[in-house]
Amino acid sequence: MSLKAIGKVSNFADEKTMQLLALWKESVSIVELDETDAETMVYEDYTHYIVVHDPLGMKFPEKRDEWNKRFCKTAGVSVVELIKVNGKQIYFKGLFAMDHASVYGIVPYTSFDNPDADFPPAEMEILKKQTMEVAMPQANGKTILDVGCGVGSLTLQMARMNPKSQVMGIDLLDKTMEQCRLNAIAYDIKNAEFEAESVYELPFDDESYETVTCFFMLHHLDDIPKALSEVKRVVSKNGIVLAVEPLEHHHGTERGIQDWVNHFEKAGFLVETQQISRAVFIKAKVNC
């Protein structure tokens, strides 16, 4: 690229974590400017910006060709949300660039600040919003474990909603967990921790969490009974497990509400369910 770089990206994105591009838009990246102070690049009147950066050094599957066009050709162009400014550092959410990528330009994206603008979200985003409006207010307690936390957006939301709670988020990739920690720093959330762990072998004591959440993740697993056995082990006797699963979106095995009830009951839980649009909200307690 012939443009002159004005800074570098700092985050924990690599080719493996960037396969989760749909989740990455919830992650925070830092643009470290070379010379110019960040205050000269951002403005109080604008919440979103266009950032031109190095393209991703990878290629997505054919079904994601739109991502290839946007981020993997001559340049990457991201529409990002401004989080905060600190000296020569700008914290942006939704930057689709890998760690150490060069940044070539930052300009305001004015349409997001137009009250008449309409940007319809994807169907899964709508479904998640609908279900989380019901589930999140019930995710409380002194200790909360978020299993399959991805880039930690819901984990941090729970921590923000429960400032006196200790919240732990787990997922498989070390880099993703490092990114979660960066996100927590960016939002100044101090009561959330993140560890790279497997739900099949949770490194926690028996009955150590009052609340365990599994949001949109169980259907990804090869061994759901084993996972639920571990979840049951770490939730307290008077605790609660909250899960949300899509009813029409699956990975190999399609499951209805009764299928999920059967899984939880076989694992030793008492189960309540609520259908929310095309998803099921599961509220489970240990069957003593």
C-alpha positions in Angstrom: 0.0 0.0 0.0 1.4 3.4 -1.0 -0.3 5.4 1.8 1.8 6.5 4.7 1.1 4.7 8.0 0.0 7.0 10.9 0.0 4.3 13.5 -0.3 0.6 14.5 -3.0 -1.6 15.8 -2.7 -3.2 19.3 -5.0 -6.1 20.1 -4.9 -9.9 20.4 -6.2 -10.7 16.9 -4.4 -13.4 14.9 -5.5 -15.6 12.1 -7.1 -18.2 14.4 -9.1 -15.7 16.5 -10.1 -13.8 13.4 -12.1 -16.8 12.2 -14.6 -15.5 14.8 -15.1 -12.3 12.8 -18.8 -12.0 13.6 -17.8 -11.8 17.3 -14.8 -9.6 16.8 -16.9 -6.5 16.1 -17.6 -6.5 19.9 -13.8 -6.4 20.7 -11.8 -3.3 21.5 -8.5 -2.5 19.7 -6.1 0.3 20.4 -4.7 2.4 17.6 -1.3 3.6 18.6 -0.5 6.8 16.7 3.1 7.5 15.7 3.2 11.3 16.0 -0.2 13.0 16.2 -2.1 13.2 19.5 -5.3 11.3 19.3 -7.3 14.4 20.2 -6.6 15.8 16.8 -8.1 12.7 15.1 -11.4 12.4 16.9 -14.3 14.8 17.5 -16.9 15.2 20.2 -19.7 15.2 17.6 -18.9 11.8 16.2 -19.3 8.4 17.8 -18.2 6.2 14.8 -15.2 6.4 12.4 -13.9 4.8 9.3 -10.4 3.3 9.8 -8.2 2.3 6.8 -5.7 -0.4 7.8 -3.7 -3.3 6.5 -5.8 -6.1 5.0 -6.1 -9.4 6.9 -3.5 -11.9 5.8 -6.0 -14.7 5.3 -9.0 -15.8 3.3 -12.4 -16.7 4.6 -14.6 -19.5 3.2 -16.5 -18.8 0.0 -19.8 -18.3 2.0 -18.0 -15.4 3.7 -16.8 -13.8 0.5 -18.2 -10.4 1.5 -15.7 -10.5 4.4 -12.9 -11.2 1.9 -13.9 -8.2 -0.2 -14.1 -5.9 2.8 -11.0 -6.9 4.8 -8.7 -9.2 2.7 -7.9 -7.4 -0.5 -5.7 -4.3 -1.0 -6.8 -2.7 2.2 -9.1 -3.3 5.2 -11.8 -0.7 5.9 -13.6 -0.9 9.2 -16.5 1.1 10.6 -15.7 1.4 14.3 -17.1 2.9 17.5 -15.0 5.3 19.5 -14.6 4.1 23.1 -12.0 6.5 24.6 -8.8 8.5 23.9 -5.6 8.4 26.0 -2.7 10.5 24.7 -1.6 8.9 21.4 -3.9 5.9 21.9 -7.5 5.6 20.5 -9.6 2.8 21.7 -12.1 1.6 19.0 -14.7 -1.2 19.0 -15.1 -3.3 15.9 -11.7 -2.9 14.2 -11.2 -5.8 11.9 -7.4 -5.7 11.9 -4.7 -8.0 13.3 -2.2 -7.0 16.0 0.5 -4.7 14.7 -1.4 -3.9 11.5 -0.6 -0.4 10.1 -3.3 2.2 10.1 -3.4 4.7 7.2 -6.4 6.9 7.9 -9.1 7.8 10.5 -12.2 9.8 9.4 -15.6 10.4 11.0 -18.5 8.2 9.9 -21.3 10.6 10.1 -24.3 8.4 9.2 -24.4 6.7 12.6 -24.8 10.1 14.2 -27.8 10.9 12.0 -31.0 10.2 14.2 -32.8 9.3 11.0 -30.3 6.7 9.9 -31.6 3.1 9.9 -29.1 0.2 10.1 -31.1 -3.1 10.5 -29.1 -5.7 12.4 -28.7 -9.3 11.3 -31.3 -11.8 12.3 -29.1 -13.5 14.9 -28.3 -10.2 16.4 -32.0 -9.4 16.8 -32.6 -12.8 18.4 -29.7 -12.4 20.8 -31.0 -9.0 21.8 -34.5 -10.3 22.4 -33.3 -13.2 24.5 -30.8 -11.2 26.5 -33.4 -8.7 27.5 -35.0 -11.6 29.4 -31.9 -13.6 30.5 -29.5 -10.9 31.6 -31.5 -9.4 34.5 -31.6 -12.9 36.0 -27.8 -13.4 35.8 -26.8 -12.2 39.2 -25.2 -13.6 42.4 -21.9 -13.1 44.2 -20.1 -15.4 41.8 -21.0 -15.8 38.1 -19.4 -18.1 35.5 -20.0 -17.4 31.8 -19.2 -20.5 29.8 -18.3 -20.0 26.2 -17.9 -16.2 26.6 -16.4 -15.5 23.1 -14.9 -12.0 23.2 -16.6 -11.3 26.5 -19.3 -8.8 25.6 -22.0 -10.4 27.7 -19.6 -11.3 30.5 -18.6 -7.6 30.8 -22.3 -6.6 30.6 -23.0 -8.9 33.6 -20.0 -7.5 35.5 -21.3 -4.0 34.8 -24.8 -4.9 35.9 -23.5 -6.6 39.1 -20.6 -4.5 40.3 -20.3 -6.4 43.7 -20.1 -9.8 41.9 -17.0 -11.6 40.8 -17.6 -12.7 37.2 -15.5 -15.3 35.3 -15.6 -15.8 31.6 -14.1 -18.9 29.9 -13.5 -20.0 26.3 -11.0 -22.1 24.5 -8.5 -19.7 22.9 -5.8 -17.9 24.9 -5.7 -15.0 22.4 -9.4 -14.5 22.7 -9.2 -14.4 26.5 -6.4 -11.8 26.3 -8.6 -9.8 24.0 -11.4 -10.1 26.7 -9.0 -8.6 29.2 -8.2 -5.7 26.9 -11.9 -5.1 26.5 -12.3 -5.0 30.3 -9.5 -2.5 30.6 -11.0 -0.3 27.8 -14.4 -0.2 29.6 -12.8 0.1 33.1 -14.5 -3.0 34.4 -12.5 -4.5 37.3 -14.8 -7.3 38.6 -14.4 -9.6 35.5 -11.7 -12.2 34.9 -11.1 -14.4 31.8 -9.4 -17.8 31.5 -8.8 -20.1 28.5 -10.5 -23.3 29.7 -12.7 -26.2 28.4 -16.2 -26.7 29.7 -15.4 -30.5 29.7 -12.8 -29.9 32.5 -13.6 -26.8 34.5 -10.7 -26.0 36.9 -13.1 -24.8 39.6 -14.1 -26.3 43.0 -17.4 -28.0 43.4 -20.3 -25.7 44.0 -18.1 -22.6 43.5 -20.5 -20.5 41.4 -24.0 -19.2 42.3 -24.8 -18.6 38.7 -23.6 -20.3 35.5 -24.5 -18.9 32.1 -24.3 -20.7 28.7 -25.5 -18.4 26.1 -25.8 -19.6 22.5 -22.9 -22.1 23.0 -24.2 -25.6 24.0 -25.3 -26.4 20.4 -21.6 -26.1 19.3 -20.5 -28.9 21.5 -19.8 -32.5 20.6 -20.5 -33.8 24.1 -23.4 -31.9 25.7 -23.9 -34.4 28.6 -20.3 -34.1 29.6 -20.4 -30.4 29.6 -23.6 -30.2 31.6 -22.1 -32.7 34.1 -19.3 -30.2 34.7 -21.6 -27.3 34.9 -23.7 -29.1 37.5 -20.6 -29.8 39.5 -19.5 -26.2 39.8 -22.9 -24.6 40.4 -24.0 -24.2 44.1 -26.9 -26.3 45.5 -29.1 -23.2 45.6 -27.6 -21.7 42.4 -28.9 -21.4 38.9 -27.9 -22.2 35.4 -29.1 -19.9 32.6 -28.9 -21.0 29.0 -30.2 -19.8 25.7 -30.2 -21.9 22.5 -31.5 -21.1 19.0 -34.3 -23.4 17.7 -33.6 -23.1 14.0 -29.8 -22.6 14.0 -27.8 -25.7 14.6 -24.5 -27.4 13.9 -25.3 -30.9 12.7 -28.2 -31.9 15.1 -31.4 -30.0 15.2 -32.9 -29.8 18.7 -36.3 -28.6 19.9 -37.3 -27.3 23.3 -38.0 -30.8 24.6 -34.6 -32.0 23.5 -33.0 -29.4 25.6 -35.2 -30.2 28.5 -34.2 -33.8 28.2 -30.5 -32.9 28.2 -30.8 -30.9 31.4 -33.0 -33.3 33.2 -30.7 -36.2 32.5 -27.8 -34.1 33.9 -29.8 -33.8 37.2 -31.5 -30.4 36.8 -35.0 -29.1 37.4 -35.8 -27.1 34.3 -38.1 -24.2 33.4 -38.2 -23.0 29.7 -39.5 -20.0 27.9 -39.6 -19.7 24.1 -38.5 -16.3 22.9 -39.0 -15.9 19.2 -36.8 -18.7 17.6 -34.9 -19.5 20.7 -35.4 -21.2 24.1 -34.5 -19.7 27.4 -33.6 -22.4 29.9 -33.5 -21.8 33.7 -32.2 -24.8 35.6 -31.5 -25.7 39.2 -29.8 -28.7 40.7 -32.3 -31.4 41.5 -31.3 -32.2 45.1 
